Amino acid sequence: MPAIDSPSLVLEQLYTFLEALALGAALAAIYDLYRAARRQGCRRPPAAALFIVDCLFWIFAALACLVTFIVRRWGEIHLYTYLGLAAGSGGYFYFLSRFFFPVWNRAFACLYRLARKTYRCIIQIFVAVTAPFRWTVEVVQKSRDFFIRCRSRIIDLSRRMKA
């Protein structure tokens, strides 16, 4: 009867634990990126939008775990895989998040400012390009109003002359 803790089985379990540890840390890093991105833009996003994006993140996380454990481990999930996921995310948040989160927060702040300036620039270009058309429409409208007023005055004068 083979021994339960043969070296290959222990190494395989250790490798599975390390994969789960790495996956937990990666998912925590992605969540940290999401937190940094969420802080930019409007300071108080609508609750429905947060709920939807949170659900999308957790669907992504569940699919990542599912694919990882089906492709790499043939769907075997043991207690040490859950412990690896928890230890990876907990270790990331405890040790690494305090260093990476401010960097990502500044990066997303710069990206948000760049996007806002780009949007304003595009709007200014659009306004500058459409200015002649808006001016032409304004001149045509004023001319039409002038001719309508003249026509109504002529009609009033002709009615007065008949009476």
One Martini backbone bead per residue (centre of mass of N, CA, C, O) as a GRO file, in nm:
protein
  163
    1MET     BB    1   0.094   0.038   0.025
    2PRO     BB    2   0.086   0.358  -0.030
    3ALA     BB    3   0.188   0.648   0.065
    4ILE     BB    4   0.032   0.944   0.123
    5ASP     BB    5   0.316   1.115   0.166
    6SER     BB    6   0.436   1.159  -0.102
    7PRO     BB    7   0.639   1.370  -0.264
    8SER     BB    8   0.452   1.426  -0.511
    9LEU     BB    9   0.193   1.500  -0.353
   10VAL     BB   10   0.311   1.731  -0.188
   11LEU     BB   11   0.408   1.900  -0.430
   12GLU     BB   12   0.131   1.926  -0.562
   13GLN     BB   13  -0.005   2.070  -0.322
   14LEU     BB   14   0.192   2.306  -0.311
   15TYR     BB   15   0.140   2.403  -0.599
   16THR     BB   16  -0.160   2.455  -0.559
   17PHE     BB   17  -0.127   2.659  -0.330
   18LEU     BB   18   0.049   2.862  -0.496
   19GLU     BB   19  -0.162   2.916  -0.711
   20ALA     BB   20  -0.377   3.025  -0.516
   21LEU     BB   21  -0.203   3.250  -0.405
   22ALA     BB   22  -0.163   3.398  -0.676
   23LEU     BB   23  -0.462   3.435  -0.741
   24GLY     BB   24  -0.535   3.600  -0.489
   25ALA     BB   25  -0.335   3.831  -0.547
   26ALA     BB   26  -0.444   3.906  -0.827
   27LEU     BB   27  -0.736   3.971  -0.740
   28ALA     BB   28  -0.653   4.190  -0.537
   29ALA     BB   29  -0.515   4.375  -0.746
   30ILE     BB   30  -0.766   4.419  -0.919
   31TYR     BB   31  -0.934   4.541  -0.689
   32ASP     BB   32  -0.741   4.777  -0.641
   33LEU     BB   33  -0.777   4.901  -0.917
   34TYR     BB   34  -1.081   4.943  -0.889
   35ARG     BB   35  -1.065   5.131  -0.645
   36ALA     BB   36  -0.897   5.352  -0.787
   37ALA     BB   37  -1.098   5.405  -1.021
   38ARG     BB   38  -1.350   5.473  -0.841
   39ARG     BB   39  -1.225   5.743  -0.710
   40GLN     BB   40  -1.269   5.860  -0.969
   41GLY     BB   41  -1.438   6.122  -1.071
   42CYS     BB   42  -1.700   6.062  -0.920
   43ARG     BB   43  -1.727   6.062  -0.574
   44ARG     BB   44  -2.048   5.956  -0.600
   45PRO     BB   45  -2.157   5.690  -0.705
   46PRO     BB   46  -2.394   5.504  -0.794
   47ALA     BB   47  -2.522   5.224  -0.651
   48ALA     BB   48  -2.592   5.066  -0.910
   49ALA     BB   49  -2.311   5.081  -1.039
   50LEU     BB   50  -2.157   4.940  -0.812
   51PHE     BB   51  -2.315   4.677  -0.816
   52ILE     BB   52  -2.249   4.597  -1.108
   53VAL     BB   53  -1.936   4.605  -1.088
   54ASP     BB   54  -1.911   4.409  -0.855
   55CYS     BB   55  -2.043   4.172  -0.999
   56LEU     BB   56  -1.838   4.161  -1.230
   57PHE     BB   57  -1.595   4.099  -1.057
   58TRP     BB   58  -1.704   3.833  -0.924
   59ILE     BB   59  -1.742   3.686  -1.188
   60PHE     BB   60  -1.448   3.700  -1.273
   61ALA     BB   61  -1.332   3.557  -1.023
   62ALA     BB   62  -1.489   3.293  -1.055
   63LEU     BB   63  -1.384   3.227  -1.340
   64ALA     BB   64  -1.086   3.222  -1.268
   65CYS     BB   65  -1.106   2.991  -1.065
   66LEU     BB   66  -1.243   2.784  -1.244
   67VAL     BB   67  -1.034   2.774  -1.470
   68THR     BB   68  -0.789   2.710  -1.299
   69PHE     BB   69  -0.906   2.442  -1.163
   70ILE     BB   70  -0.971   2.295  -1.429
   71VAL     BB   71  -0.706   2.320  -1.593
   72ARG     BB   72  -0.488   2.257  -1.358
   73ARG     BB   73  -0.687   2.043  -1.150
   74TRP     BB   74  -0.954   1.907  -1.258
   75GLY     BB   75  -1.154   2.040  -1.025
   76GLU     BB   76  -0.987   2.039  -0.772
   77ILE     BB   77  -1.106   2.112  -0.437
   78HIS     BB   78  -0.949   2.224  -0.153
   79LEU     BB   79  -0.875   2.368   0.138
   80TYR     BB   80  -0.592   2.480   0.040
   81THR     BB   81  -0.714   2.658  -0.185
   82TYR     BB   82  -0.874   2.848  -0.006
   83LEU     BB   83  -0.632   2.931   0.165
   84GLY     BB   84  -0.468   3.048  -0.072
   85LEU     BB   85  -0.665   3.267  -0.155
   86ALA     BB   86  -0.677   3.409   0.120
   87ALA     BB   87  -0.369   3.452   0.159
   88GLY     BB   88  -0.319   3.615  -0.098
   89SER     BB   89  -0.516   3.849  -0.045
   90GLY     BB   90  -0.426   3.917   0.242
   91GLY     BB   91  -0.126   3.968   0.174
   92TYR     BB   92  -0.170   4.193  -0.021
   93PHE     BB   93  -0.330   4.389   0.166
   94TYR     BB   94  -0.110   4.394   0.395
   95PHE     BB   95   0.169   4.442   0.216
   96LEU     BB   96   0.102   4.586  -0.088
   97SER     BB   97  -0.131   4.799  -0.097
   98ARG     BB   98   0.016   5.044   0.044
   99PHE     BB   99   0.197   5.082  -0.222
  100PHE     BB  100   0.004   5.055  -0.481
  101PHE     BB  101  -0.249   5.234  -0.439
  102PRO     BB  102  -0.122   5.521  -0.468
  103VAL     BB  103  -0.017   5.476  -0.751
  104TRP     BB  104  -0.291   5.408  -0.886
  105ASN     BB  105  -0.434   5.663  -0.800
  106ARG     BB  106  -0.248   5.858  -0.956
  107ALA     BB  107  -0.281   5.730  -1.233
  108PHE     BB  108  -0.592   5.771  -1.250
  109ALA     BB  109  -0.584   6.075  -1.214
  110CYS     BB  110  -0.422   6.131  -1.471
  111LEU     BB  111  -0.618   5.992  -1.666
  112TYR     BB  112  -0.862   6.167  -1.596
  113ARG     BB  113  -0.738   6.438  -1.674
  114LEU     BB  114  -0.675   6.360  -1.966
  115ALA     BB  115  -0.967   6.294  -2.049
  116ARG     BB  116  -1.085   6.573  -1.980
  117LYS     BB  117  -0.899   6.738  -2.172
  118THR     BB  118  -0.973   6.588  -2.430
  119TYR     BB  119  -1.273   6.651  -2.423
  120ARG     BB  120  -1.244   6.960  -2.429
  121CYS     BB  121  -1.089   6.972  -2.695
  122ILE     BB  122  -1.305   6.842  -2.873
  123ILE     BB  123  -1.524   7.051  -2.814
  124GLN     BB  124  -1.367   7.297  -2.921
  125ILE     BB  125  -1.335   7.191  -3.207
  126PHE     BB  126  -1.635   7.160  -3.266
  127VAL     BB  127  -1.707   7.456  -3.223
  128ALA     BB  128  -1.511   7.570  -3.438
  129VAL     BB  129  -1.623   7.409  -3.684
  130THR     BB  130  -1.943   7.496  -3.634
  131ALA     BB  131  -1.955   7.811  -3.640
  132PRO     BB  132  -2.031   7.879  -3.936
  133PHE     BB  133  -2.300   7.724  -3.928
  134ARG     BB  134  -2.426   7.877  -3.694
  135TRP     BB  135  -2.408   8.155  -3.828
  136THR     BB  136  -2.578   8.089  -4.076
  137VAL     BB  137  -2.834   8.011  -3.924
  138GLU     BB  138  -2.867   8.282  -3.780
  139VAL     BB  139  -2.893   8.460  -4.034
  140VAL     BB  140  -3.135   8.313  -4.153
  141GLN     BB  141  -3.328   8.358  -3.916
  142LYS     BB  142  -3.315   8.668  -3.914
  143SER     BB  143  -3.410   8.705  -4.205
  144ARG     BB  144  -3.679   8.562  -4.173
  145ASP     BB  145  -3.788   8.747  -3.951
  146PHE     BB  146  -3.771   9.006  -4.115
  147PHE     BB  147  -3.961   8.915  -4.350
  148ILE     BB  148  -4.205   8.856  -4.172
  149ARG     BB  149  -4.236   9.143  -4.063
  150CYS     BB  150  -4.265   9.283  -4.336
  151ARG     BB  151  -4.510   9.128  -4.435
  152SER     BB  152  -4.699   9.208  -4.203
  153ARG     BB  153  -4.682   9.514  -4.261
  154ILE     BB  154  -4.786   9.507  -4.551
  155ILE     BB  155  -5.057   9.380  -4.485
  156ASP     BB  156  -5.150   9.604  -4.293
  157LEU     BB  157  -5.129   9.837  -4.498
  158SER     BB  158  -5.326   9.718  -4.707
  159ARG     BB  159  -5.573   9.711  -4.514
  160ARG     BB  160  -5.576  10.017  -4.453
  161MET     BB  161  -5.612  10.112  -4.751
  162LYS     BB  162  -5.889   9.965  -4.794
  163ALA     BB  163  -6.042  10.106  -4.536
   0.00000   0.00000   0.00000
